[in-house]
Amino acid sequence: MRRAVLFWSVPIVFLALGLSAVYSKTDEQQFVLERRQMVQEQIQARGVKDPRVLKAMEKVLRHRFVPESLQEMAYRDGPLPIGEGQTISQPYIVALMTELAEIKEGEKVLEVGTGSGYQAVVLAELTPKVCTIEILPILAERAKVVLDSLGYSQVKIRVGDGYLGWPEEAPFDAILVTAAPDRSKKMSGGVADWVFAMDESPVVARTRLTL
């Protein structure tokens, strides 16, 4: 059964955007501790149980997806701005959406709304077949730089309107929509079941959605 997860969020030069790939050993050790704490206190404590999702959330370097000036806040319990009026979602919401999608190894996943690329990388820890669409070219370009630098070049990124789907890659086993789900009924492509999560108090439903 194909699935999709929708969540209401309002999520070129790499260094010009204030991102940096240079960290000291002490910094990285601190980030490891903060990720572990994030998973335990923000994610597990709220009921996310899938061990694969928890492992992915503890592994993925969230601080690499935010501006350098905000990296010390990367593992805090909330969204952060990433430029262009968009945000990187709260860690718990990323974990919850991923768990609700029930992704199995080898399944093909579509994310609508790439943003920073963080959600796509979490998905890529669960399956090698991840496609993501971003309507803002500058965010798509930045996400590609980050993903490639972290070794996730297998993730396919497309600049375009997610509501048009990605017919060349369809069908998808799971779909995550992280922007403006009020327009979801206008999506086109292949059929999928979806789970709708809104704000920090998800409402779970199942229906038929074309994408």
Secondary structure, 3 states (H helix, E strand, C coil): CCEEEEECCCCCCCHHHCCCCCCCHHHHHHHHHHHHHHHHHHHHHHCCCCHHHHHHHHHCCHHHHCCHHHHHHCCCCCCEEEECCEEECCHHHHHHHHHHHCCCCCCEEEEECCCCCHHHHHHHCCCCEEEEEECCHHHHHHHHHHHHHCCCCCCEEEECCHHHCCCCCCCCCEEEECCCHHHHHHCCCCEEECEEECCCCCCCCCCEEEC
